[in-house]
Amino acid sequence: MLKIAFHPIYKHPLPEGHRFPMLKYELLPQQLLYEGTCDKNNFFTPTIPDNKHILSVHTESYYQDLKQLTLDKRAARKIGFPLSDILVEREVIIADGTIKASEFALQHGIAMNIAGGTHHAYTNRGEAFCLLNDQAIGARYLQHKKLAHKILIVDLDVHQGNGTAEIFKDDASVFTFSMHGKSNYPFKKEISDLDIALENDTTDETYLNLLYKTLPELIKQEQPDFIYYLCGVDVIATDKLGKLGMTIDGCKRRDQFVLETCKHQKIPVMCSMGGGYSPDIKIIIDAHANTFRLAQDLFF
């Protein structure tokens, strides 16, 4: 059975001007239930994880500043959301959703988190709506539990996974692959193990041909026993924070290729949703829902 992490705190309302990015977390589970892709049994509720899992990735001083709301003003501004107890709790619960979904992926081949993909969080700071790096925390959890050894992070959000690249820059046991818009945020990029920077208005054909060529070779080269997939839908041409030229169908074909490759290679895959900021919420929901539809069709 496909297992999906979801908690009501995911849809935590923000002050006026910040609410739109949260709306998809309320509507996406409703859509999946309405159309019959999932039922209530597919969803599980994450909780507060042991602090040691957070501290396997993030510095204690940074995590304490988050929990006590004592970040300096400049650091808080870089996060982009007004800092609050419930926002920090939300991020911690998202991390637990990815930890638990990682274990479900080992059992069933795949598992999902409705939220997550917080790849701009560094070891000692947050940026761009990301406080804690959920997939980095999940990767460390699996390694510490000896449930996985070599991990591949496939980050196909339109923005480079700069925080993830920094966290694992000196760690050969986690390979970071980011395929992103060349001129998108972050404007000063980190160095992933493999970066593919795309020009503005990159089409489905160009994007997919690059992916078709790169991912199988990367898996052959690195021999991962677990894959984290960050499947942001901000690669679509309508996205107001992206600059690529992909269609919803192209985004779906991207997801299909990644998931089919994982299944064919018998490598468990855990998916975090990442970004999606098209002005029309229906486009965001449909593009994200495609990933769940594919997971059900391909694995179950």
Residue frames relative to the residue before (quaternion, step in Angstrom):
aa qw qx qy qz dx dy dz
M 1.0000 0.0000 0.0000 0.0000 0.00 0.00 0.00
L 0.4634 -0.6617 0.5136 0.2892 3.57 -0.99 0.84
K 0.1332 -0.7912 0.5946 0.0513 3.57 -0.77 1.06
I 0.0994 -0.8052 0.5836 -0.0346 3.52 -0.89 1.12
A 0.3315 -0.7375 0.5555 0.1939 3.56 -0.81 1.01
F 0.1970 0.7492 -0.6185 0.1315 3.54 -0.93 0.98
H 0.0173 -0.7687 0.6391 -0.0195 3.53 -1.04 0.89
P 0.5808 -0.6000 0.4085 0.3686 3.64 -0.97 0.71
I 0.6002 0.5789 -0.3666 0.4126 3.60 1.11 -0.58
Y 0.4971 0.6551 -0.4333 0.3688 3.62 1.20 -0.35
K 0.7490 0.3866 -0.2074 0.4965 3.58 1.02 -0.79
H 0.1766 0.8196 -0.5191 0.1660 3.57 1.24 0.51
P 0.3813 -0.7417 0.4999 0.2337 3.62 -0.68 1.04
L 0.2425 -0.7563 0.5948 0.1238 3.52 -1.11 0.78
P 0.6661 -0.4801 0.3605 0.4426 3.60 -1.21 0.22
E 0.6957 -0.4665 0.3448 0.4237 3.57 -1.25 0.48
G 0.7365 0.3638 -0.2924 0.4896 3.56 -0.92 0.93
H 0.7522 0.3220 -0.1907 0.5423 3.58 1.25 -0.34
R 0.5046 0.7193 -0.3959 0.2669 3.60 1.23 -0.17
F 0.5973 0.6256 -0.3752 0.3334 3.58 0.94 -0.82
P 0.6606 0.5128 -0.3510 0.4213 3.67 0.79 -0.79
M 0.6767 0.5024 -0.2962 0.4494 3.61 1.15 -0.53
L 0.5263 0.6848 -0.4061 0.2984 3.60 1.15 -0.52
K 0.6348 0.5580 -0.3497 0.4042 3.59 0.98 -0.76
Y 0.6238 0.5608 -0.3491 0.4177 3.61 1.08 -0.61
E 0.6410 0.4771 -0.3176 0.5105 3.56 1.24 -0.36
L 0.7467 0.4512 -0.2291 0.4317 3.57 0.85 -1.00
L 0.6186 0.5859 -0.3596 0.3804 3.61 0.97 -0.73
P 0.6711 0.4602 -0.3306 0.4781 3.67 0.78 -0.79
Q 0.6207 0.5435 -0.3433 0.4489 3.59 1.03 -0.74
Q 0.6607 0.5072 -0.3068 0.4606 3.57 0.94 -0.87
L 0.6614 0.5107 -0.3129 0.4514 3.59 0.90 -0.89
L 0.6590 0.4869 -0.2990 0.4892 3.58 1.06 -0.74
Y 0.6560 0.5418 -0.3091 0.4250 3.57 0.91 -0.97
E 0.7528 0.4012 -0.2210 0.4727 3.58 0.86 -0.96
G 0.5193 -0.6759 0.3913 0.3468 3.59 1.28 -0.10
T 0.3636 0.7169 -0.5113 0.3040 3.60 1.20 0.28
C 0.7893 0.0856 -0.0137 0.6079 3.56 1.07 -0.83
D 0.1836 -0.7178 0.6385 0.2082 3.50 -1.38 0.12
K 0.7568 -0.4112 0.2448 0.4453 3.57 -1.25 0.11
N 0.6161 0.5739 -0.3452 0.4147 3.58 1.13 -0.55
N 0.5837 0.5897 -0.3717 0.4163 3.58 1.21 -0.37
F 0.7099 0.4755 -0.2537 0.4534 3.56 1.13 -0.65
F 0.0617 -0.7601 0.6441 0.0608 3.54 -1.15 0.70
T 0.4037 -0.7325 0.5107 0.1992 3.54 -1.19 0.66
P 0.2888 -0.7595 0.5558 0.1753 3.60 -0.54 1.10
T 0.2677 -0.7553 0.5806 0.1439 3.56 -1.27 0.38
I 0.6741 -0.4195 0.3688 0.4833 3.58 -1.19 -0.59
P 0.2856 -0.7763 0.5302 0.1861 3.65 -0.58 1.03
D 0.6528 -0.4638 0.4131 0.4337 3.53 -1.34 0.13
N 0.5628 -0.6325 0.4204 0.3264 3.57 -0.93 0.91
K 0.5912 0.6047 -0.3779 0.3770 3.59 1.06 -0.67
H 0.6228 0.5372 -0.3524 0.4464 3.60 1.12 -0.57
I 0.6284 0.5069 -0.3255 0.4922 3.58 1.07 -0.73
L 0.7217 0.4664 -0.2440 0.4495 3.57 0.89 -1.01
S 0.5172 0.6064 -0.4335 0.4206 3.59 1.24 0.00
V 0.7417 0.3454 -0.1891 0.5429 3.57 1.30 -0.36
H 0.7996 0.2855 -0.1195 0.5146 3.57 0.85 -1.02
T 0.5451 -0.6207 0.4474 0.3427 3.57 -1.10 0.66
E 0.5859 -0.5995 0.4153 0.3532 3.55 -1.12 0.69
S 0.6421 0.5338 -0.3394 0.4331 3.61 0.96 -0.79
Y 0.6578 0.4956 -0.3108 0.4745 3.60 0.97 -0.81
Y 0.6753 0.4975 -0.3027 0.4526 3.59 0.87 -0.93
Q 0.6449 0.5053 -0.3232 0.4736 3.59 1.00 -0.74
D 0.6339 0.5224 -0.3327 0.4632 3.59 1.01 -0.75
L 0.6196 0.5248 -0.3370 0.4766 3.57 1.08 -0.69
K 0.7161 0.4707 -0.2690 0.4397 3.57 0.70 -1.08
Q 0.7419 0.3881 -0.2145 0.5029 3.58 1.04 -0.77
L 0.3864 -0.7488 0.4514 0.2937 3.58 1.36 0.03
T 0.4534 0.6945 -0.4327 0.3534 3.55 1.04 0.85
L 0.2870 0.7458 -0.5422 0.2595 3.60 1.15 0.50
D 0.4787 -0.6391 0.4930 0.3454 3.59 -1.01 0.65
K 0.6930 -0.5348 0.2959 0.3823 3.56 -1.19 0.63
R 0.6421 0.5269 -0.3346 0.4451 3.57 0.98 -0.78
A 0.6639 0.4965 -0.2995 0.4721 3.60 0.94 -0.90
A 0.6503 0.5129 -0.3166 0.4624 3.58 1.01 -0.80
R 0.6358 0.5376 -0.3308 0.4443 3.60 0.99 -0.80
K 0.6351 0.5492 -0.3343 0.4281 3.61 1.02 -0.75
I 0.5980 0.5633 -0.3641 0.4388 3.59 1.15 -0.52
G 0.3956 -0.7719 0.4253 0.2584 3.58 1.08 -0.64
F 0.7022 0.3582 -0.2428 0.5654 3.58 1.20 -0.46
P 0.5312 -0.5794 0.4861 0.3819 3.62 -1.10 0.48
L 0.4018 -0.7418 0.4867 0.2267 3.59 -0.67 1.09
S 0.1235 0.7789 -0.6035 0.1182 3.58 -0.94 0.93
D 0.6753 -0.4813 0.3660 0.4224 3.57 -1.28 0.31
I 0.7053 0.4720 -0.2844 0.4459 3.58 0.83 -0.96
L 0.6100 0.5377 -0.3594 0.4578 3.60 1.09 -0.58
V 0.6542 0.4910 -0.3107 0.4842 3.60 0.97 -0.82
E 0.6364 0.5189 -0.3281 0.4670 3.59 0.96 -0.85
R 0.6181 0.5525 -0.3348 0.4479 3.58 1.00 -0.83
E 0.6898 0.4825 -0.2879 0.4565 3.57 0.85 -0.95
V 0.6313 0.5239 -0.3294 0.4674 3.59 1.04 -0.73
I 0.6668 0.4904 -0.2987 0.4751 3.59 0.98 -0.84
I 0.5941 0.5437 -0.3626 0.4689 3.61 1.07 -0.66
A 0.6382 0.5230 -0.3272 0.4605 3.59 0.96 -0.85
D 0.6524 0.4990 -0.3183 0.4734 3.59 0.97 -0.79
G 0.5989 0.5595 -0.3552 0.4496 3.58 1.08 -0.68
T 0.6789 0.4715 -0.2843 0.4858 3.57 1.00 -0.80
I 0.6015 0.5419 -0.3585 0.4647 3.60 1.04 -0.68
K 0.7206 0.4425 -0.2559 0.4685 3.58 0.74 -1.06
A 0.6318 0.5201 -0.3377 0.4651 3.60 1.04 -0.73
S 0.5895 0.5652 -0.3655 0.4466 3.59 1.11 -0.58
E 0.6569 0.4937 -0.3045 0.4818 3.58 0.99 -0.81
F 0.6402 0.5084 -0.3252 0.4753 3.60 1.02 -0.78
A 0.6222 0.5444 -0.3447 0.4446 3.60 1.02 -0.73
L 0.6202 0.5344 -0.3396 0.4632 3.58 1.06 -0.69
Q 0.6841 0.4851 -0.2747 0.4704 3.58 1.09 -0.74
H 0.8349 0.2571 -0.0656 0.4823 3.55 0.84 -1.06
G 0.5960 -0.5841 0.3644 0.4132 3.60 1.24 -0.07
I 0.7951 -0.0087 0.0393 0.6052 3.56 1.14 -0.65
A 0.0989 0.7500 -0.6536 0.0224 3.55 -1.27 0.48
M 0.2858 -0.7857 0.5405 0.0936 3.54 -1.21 0.62
N 0.1742 -0.7106 0.6619 0.1630 3.49 -1.41 0.32
I 0.4698 -0.6785 0.4860 0.2875 3.59 -0.75 1.04
A 0.7489 0.2772 -0.1592 0.5804 3.59 1.11 -0.69
G 0.5023 0.6752 -0.4589 0.2850 3.58 -1.18 -0.52
G 0.5636 0.5609 -0.4753 0.3766 3.49 -1.36 -0.07
T 0.3364 0.7761 -0.4627 0.2654 3.54 1.22 0.62
H 0.0725 0.8876 -0.4454 0.0925 3.51 0.83 1.17
H 0.5966 0.5526 -0.3802 0.4407 3.62 1.23 0.06
A 0.5289 0.6101 -0.4207 0.4136 3.61 1.26 0.08
Y 0.2667 -0.7638 0.5775 0.1090 3.56 -0.82 1.15
T 0.7132 -0.4049 0.3242 0.4715 3.56 -1.28 -0.04
N 0.8404 0.1977 -0.0424 0.5029 3.60 0.89 -0.93
R 0.7858 0.1945 -0.1552 0.5662 3.60 1.18 0.38
G 0.3302 -0.7189 0.5735 0.2126 3.51 -1.33 0.34
E 0.0554 -0.7801 0.6226 0.0265 3.53 -1.27 0.47
A 0.8865 0.1328 -0.0175 0.4429 3.52 -1.38 0.33
F 0.7527 -0.4177 0.1910 0.4717 3.57 0.70 1.19
C 0.6361 0.5054 -0.3265 0.4830 3.63 1.25 0.23
L 0.1567 -0.8056 0.5680 0.0625 3.59 -0.68 1.11
L 0.7874 0.0750 0.0059 0.6119 3.59 0.96 -0.98
N 0.4024 -0.7367 0.4961 0.2217 3.57 -0.92 0.89
D 0.2891 -0.8287 0.4520 0.1589 3.56 0.02 1.33
Q 0.7031 0.4563 -0.2986 0.4563 3.61 0.87 -0.82
A 0.5978 0.5316 -0.3643 0.4768 3.59 1.12 -0.54
I 0.6410 0.5117 -0.3179 0.4757 3.58 1.01 -0.82
G 0.6481 0.5160 -0.3145 0.4635 3.59 0.99 -0.82
A 0.6506 0.5242 -0.3166 0.4492 3.57 0.96 -0.87
R 0.6614 0.4934 -0.3024 0.4771 3.58 0.93 -0.89
Y 0.6153 0.5533 -0.3446 0.4433 3.58 1.00 -0.79
L 0.6807 0.4862 -0.2965 0.4608 3.59 0.81 -0.98
Q 0.6722 0.4957 -0.3057 0.4571 3.57 0.94 -0.81
H 0.6668 0.4999 -0.3099 0.4576 3.59 0.93 -0.83
K 0.6885 0.4465 -0.2672 0.5052 3.56 1.15 -0.64
K 0.3841 -0.7413 0.4530 0.3127 3.57 1.38 -0.08
L 0.3822 0.7130 -0.4821 0.3366 3.54 1.09 0.85
A 0.7660 0.0501 -0.0546 0.6385 3.56 1.31 -0.27
H 0.2853 -0.7704 0.5517 0.1441 3.54 -1.16 0.60
K 0.7904 0.1216 -0.0548 0.5979 3.59 0.70 -1.09
I 0.0838 -0.8196 0.5665 -0.0181 3.57 -0.60 1.19
L 0.1766 -0.7548 0.6256 0.0879 3.53 -1.10 0.86
I 0.1491 -0.7625 0.6242 0.0824 3.58 -0.86 0.99
V 0.1243 -0.7837 0.6083 0.0173 3.54 -0.61 1.24
D 0.0317 -0.8258 0.5603 -0.0547 3.56 -0.20 1.33
L 0.0187 0.8252 -0.5600 0.0715 3.56 -0.30 1.33
D 0.2799 0.7126 -0.5568 0.3222 3.56 1.14 0.68
V 0.5866 -0.6047 0.3988 0.3622 3.60 -1.12 0.56
H 0.6950 0.4215 -0.2593 0.5217 3.58 1.26 -0.41
Q 0.5440 -0.6228 0.4424 0.3472 3.57 -1.00 0.75
G 0.4294 -0.6827 0.5313 0.2594 3.56 -1.12 0.74
N 0.0603 -0.8662 0.4955 0.0240 3.55 0.58 1.16
G 0.6507 0.5099 -0.3231 0.4607 3.59 0.97 -0.79
T 0.6472 0.5173 -0.3128 0.4645 3.57 0.97 -0.86
A 0.6346 0.5304 -0.3249 0.4588 3.58 0.99 -0.83
E 0.6638 0.4996 -0.3046 0.4658 3.59 0.97 -0.85
I 0.6514 0.5415 -0.3232 0.4218 3.58 0.88 -0.92
F 0.8077 0.2801 -0.1211 0.5045 3.58 0.88 -0.93
K 0.2899 0.8142 -0.4760 0.1628 3.61 1.22 0.28
D 0.7785 0.2827 -0.1618 0.5365 3.61 1.08 -0.63
D 0.5949 0.5769 -0.3392 0.4452 3.57 1.24 0.40
A 0.2563 -0.8081 0.5161 0.1221 3.56 -0.27 1.26
S 0.5966 0.5904 -0.3657 0.4021 3.61 1.22 -0.28
V 0.7304 0.2726 -0.2032 0.5924 3.60 1.29 -0.16
F 0.1613 -0.7931 0.5843 0.0597 3.57 -0.61 1.18
T 0.1788 -0.8022 0.5652 0.0711 3.58 -0.72 1.10
F 0.0352 -0.7826 0.6201 -0.0410 3.55 -0.77 1.16
S 0.0188 0.8038 -0.5910 0.0654 3.57 -0.64 1.15
M 0.0571 -0.7686 0.6372 -0.0052 3.55 -0.83 1.10
H 0.1435 0.8342 -0.4829 0.2241 3.54 -0.20 1.31
G 0.6411 -0.5101 0.4084 0.4026 3.54 -1.34 0.15
K 0.4964 -0.6925 0.4463 0.2738 3.56 -0.80 1.04
S 0.7896 0.3192 -0.1549 0.5007 3.59 0.92 -0.90
N 0.4720 0.6635 -0.4401 0.3786 3.59 1.26 0.29
Y 0.6380 -0.4385 0.4555 0.4395 3.51 -1.42 0.11
P 0.5751 -0.2175 -0.7880 0.0314 1.61 -1.99 1.55
F 0.4755 -0.7081 0.4465 0.2706 3.56 -0.90 0.92
K 0.6926 0.2618 -0.2315 0.6310 3.57 1.27 -0.38
K 0.1611 -0.8429 0.5109 0.0515 3.53 -0.23 1.27
E 0.4427 -0.6340 0.5588 0.2997 3.52 -1.30 0.47
I 0.4720 -0.6486 0.5046 0.3193 3.59 -1.27 0.00
S 0.2140 -0.7535 0.6130 0.1037 3.56 -0.58 1.21
D 0.6502 -0.4706 0.3854 0.4553 3.58 -1.25 0.07
L 0.7678 -0.0260 -0.0124 0.6401 3.56 1.21 -0.60
D 0.0401 -0.7757 0.6297 -0.0119 3.55 -0.79 1.11
I 0.0422 -0.7415 0.6681 0.0442 3.55 -1.06 0.85
A 0.1340 -0.8100 0.5702 0.0294 3.56 -0.41 1.27
L 0.2206 -0.8186 0.5256 0.0700 3.56 -0.64 1.19
E 0.4945 -0.6509 0.4927 0.2983 3.55 -1.10 0.73
N 0.6480 -0.4943 0.4058 0.4135 3.56 -1.27 0.39
D 0.8436 0.1897 -0.1681 0.4733 3.55 -1.21 0.75
T 0.2233 0.7766 -0.5500 0.2110 3.60 1.12 0.57
T 0.3540 -0.7697 0.5026 0.1721 3.58 -0.79 1.07
D 0.7085 -0.4248 0.3497 0.4419 3.54 -1.36 0.17
E 0.6840 0.5137 -0.3030 0.4201 3.57 0.78 -1.05
T 0.6756 0.4872 -0.2966 0.4672 3.58 0.86 -0.95
Y 0.6596 0.5184 -0.3019 0.4528 3.57 0.89 -1.00
L 0.7290 0.4563 -0.2607 0.4386 3.56 0.68 -1.10
N 0.6228 0.5351 -0.3518 0.4494 3.60 0.99 -0.69
L 0.6300 0.5183 -0.3251 0.4782 3.57 1.05 -0.75
L 0.6767 0.4942 -0.2896 0.4625 3.56 0.91 -0.93
Y 0.6425 0.5364 -0.3205 0.4436 3.59 0.94 -0.91
K 0.6868 0.4754 -0.2733 0.4770 3.56 1.05 -0.77
T 0.7376 0.4860 -0.2359 0.4052 3.55 0.90 -0.99
L 0.7119 0.5103 -0.3020 0.3762 3.58 0.65 -1.09
P 0.6756 0.4770 -0.3356 0.4510 3.67 0.75 -0.81
E 0.6478 0.5122 -0.3222 0.4628 3.60 1.00 -0.77
L 0.6376 0.5328 -0.3184 0.4563 3.54 1.06 -0.79
I 0.6534 0.4994 -0.3091 0.4776 3.57 0.96 -0.84
K 0.6401 0.5215 -0.3187 0.4656 3.58 0.99 -0.83
Q 0.6840 0.4965 -0.2751 0.4582 3.57 1.01 -0.89
E 0.7951 0.3604 -0.1608 0.4606 3.58 0.78 -1.02
Q 0.2016 -0.8214 0.5100 0.1568 3.60 1.19 -0.47
P 0.1166 0.8205 -0.5523 0.0901 3.64 0.70 0.97
D 0.2788 -0.7375 0.5778 0.2110 3.56 -1.19 0.46
F 0.7628 0.1453 -0.1554 0.6107 3.60 1.28 0.24
I 0.1370 -0.7861 0.5994 0.0629 3.57 -1.09 0.80
Y 0.1775 -0.7146 0.6649 0.1258 3.52 -1.13 0.81
Y 0.1190 -0.7957 0.5932 0.0299 3.54 -0.84 1.04
L 0.1367 -0.7623 0.6298 0.0590 3.56 -0.73 1.12
C 0.0703 -0.8639 0.4970 -0.0404 3.54 -0.12 1.39
G 0.0164 0.8249 -0.5621 0.0573 3.59 0.66 1.08
V 0.2911 -0.7611 0.5551 0.1671 3.57 -1.05 0.76
D 0.4187 0.7043 -0.4667 0.3328 3.57 1.21 0.46
V 0.4589 0.6533 -0.4533 0.3964 3.58 1.30 0.37
I 0.5410 0.6438 -0.3897 0.3754 3.60 1.28 -0.34
A 0.6167 -0.6152 0.3586 0.3356 3.56 -1.00 0.91
T 0.6756 0.5103 -0.2989 0.4402 3.62 1.07 -0.65
D 0.4939 0.6885 -0.4292 0.3129 3.60 1.21 -0.27
K 0.3902 -0.7558 0.4770 0.2213 3.58 -0.77 1.00
L 0.7115 0.3874 -0.2709 0.5199 3.63 1.24 -0.15
G 0.6612 0.4583 -0.3064 0.5088 3.57 1.28 0.11
K 0.2647 -0.7800 0.5500 0.1378 3.56 -1.24 0.39
L 0.4766 0.6599 -0.4510 0.3661 3.57 1.21 0.38
G 0.4379 -0.7295 0.4783 0.2175 3.57 -1.28 0.22
M 0.3396 0.7830 -0.4694 0.2265 3.59 1.13 0.53
T 0.4026 -0.6795 0.5602 0.2496 3.53 -1.30 0.50
I 0.6555 -0.4689 0.3899 0.4455 3.58 -1.29 0.15
D 0.6440 0.5158 -0.3312 0.4578 3.60 0.98 -0.78
G 0.6418 0.5193 -0.3257 0.4608 3.59 1.00 -0.76
C 0.6323 0.5211 -0.3169 0.4777 3.55 1.06 -0.78
K 0.6416 0.5134 -0.3170 0.4735 3.57 1.03 -0.79
R 0.6596 0.4977 -0.3113 0.4693 3.60 0.95 -0.82
R 0.5730 0.5633 -0.3631 0.4717 3.58 1.16 -0.60
D 0.6890 0.4746 -0.2788 0.4716 3.59 0.80 -1.04
Q 0.6377 0.5365 -0.3313 0.4423 3.57 0.95 -0.87
F 0.6680 0.5010 -0.3122 0.4531 3.58 0.89 -0.87
V 0.6588 0.5020 -0.3211 0.4592 3.59 0.88 -0.89
L 0.7085 0.4599 -0.2784 0.4572 3.59 0.80 -0.98
E 0.6385 0.5106 -0.3328 0.4699 3.60 0.99 -0.75
T 0.6352 0.5283 -0.3300 0.4566 3.59 1.01 -0.78
C 0.6496 0.5090 -0.3156 0.4683 3.58 0.94 -0.86
K 0.6759 0.4904 -0.3035 0.4589 3.57 0.89 -0.91
H 0.6613 0.5154 -0.3078 0.4497 3.58 0.91 -0.93
Q 0.7190 0.4250 -0.2356 0.4968 3.57 1.03 -0.82
K 0.3598 -0.7609 0.4584 0.2855 3.59 1.36 -0.12
I 0.4177 0.6653 -0.4901 0.3779 3.54 0.97 1.00
P 0.4172 -0.7046 0.5023 0.2778 3.63 -0.62 1.01
V 0.1077 -0.7995 0.5904 0.0258 3.56 -1.05 0.83
M 0.1340 -0.7645 0.6277 0.0593 3.55 -1.00 0.94
C 0.1854 -0.8199 0.5394 0.0485 3.58 -0.71 1.12
S 0.0853 -0.7383 0.6671 0.0502 3.54 -1.02 0.96
M 0.5429 -0.7150 0.3449 0.2741 3.55 -0.84 1.04
G 0.2404 -0.8031 0.5214 0.1590 3.62 0.97 -0.64
G 0.7977 -0.3877 0.2406 0.3942 3.54 -1.33 -0.38
G 0.1408 0.7410 -0.6514 0.0824 3.49 -1.41 0.35
Y 0.1059 0.8441 -0.5029 0.1532 3.56 -0.28 1.28
S 0.2248 0.7666 -0.5662 0.2033 3.59 0.99 0.73
P 0.5651 -0.6231 0.4081 0.3548 3.64 -0.98 0.72
D 0.6862 0.4164 -0.2651 0.5343 3.60 1.15 -0.61
I 0.3826 -0.7581 0.4823 0.2149 3.59 -0.41 1.24
K 0.5805 0.5923 -0.3807 0.4089 3.62 1.12 -0.57
I 0.6303 0.5277 -0.3337 0.4614 3.59 1.05 -0.73
I 0.6426 0.5252 -0.3199 0.4572 3.58 0.95 -0.88
I 0.6902 0.4844 -0.2870 0.4546 3.57 0.81 -1.02
D 0.6655 0.5013 -0.3172 0.4530 3.59 0.87 -0.87
A 0.6668 0.5051 -0.3091 0.4524 3.58 0.92 -0.88
H 0.6661 0.4711 -0.3022 0.4929 3.61 0.95 -0.82
A 0.6460 0.5349 -0.3323 0.4314 3.60 0.91 -0.89
N 0.5711 0.6014 -0.3815 0.4081 3.60 1.08 -0.62
T 0.6310 0.5423 -0.3411 0.4375 3.59 1.00 -0.78
F 0.6764 0.4754 -0.2842 0.4856 3.59 0.98 -0.84
R 0.6164 0.5412 -0.3424 0.4581 3.59 1.02 -0.76
L 0.6665 0.5014 -0.2928 0.4676 3.56 0.96 -0.90
A 0.6281 0.5412 -0.3333 0.4490 3.57 0.97 -0.84
Q 0.6654 0.4871 -0.3035 0.4773 3.59 0.94 -0.85
D 0.6975 0.4898 -0.2860 0.4379 3.58 0.83 -0.98
L 0.7405 0.4484 -0.2364 0.4412 3.58 0.92 -0.89
F 0.7971 0.3431 -0.1517 0.4732 3.58 1.00 -0.81
F 0.8066 0.2732 -0.1167 0.5111 3.62 1.09 -0.52
